[in-house]
Amino acid sequence: MNADEQTHLLDNLQSLLEEQIETARRGDFRRVDVLTEQVGRVVEKIVKIKSFGQPEFAGQREHLTRSFKKLELMLAAKKASVGRQLRQIRHVRKTLKTYRTNGSFRLRV
């Protein structure tokens, strides 16, 4: 594979990562998941080539690394947010169950 084809693969990966980041920013995590499959296929191709360790690709590797880290941080933040929401829901459910069990919870209509 020549350098142009290798550069094209890296550019494709960068485009997919940027789309994932923008999609995550909009909160469409189903689409992020679909894009993850596409990213995986491109990464597999890149790994097979093994020539991306060469110095001429250093700039692209650094840019890709920053993009991966940015996406990772965004997903980690969303995961933490969802975790907090789940804990709040569990707390409310536990409180409602306690009221129901003690008979002190009456729903007025």
Helices and strands as residue ranges (DSSP letters): H 3-26, H 29-49, G 55-57, H 58-102
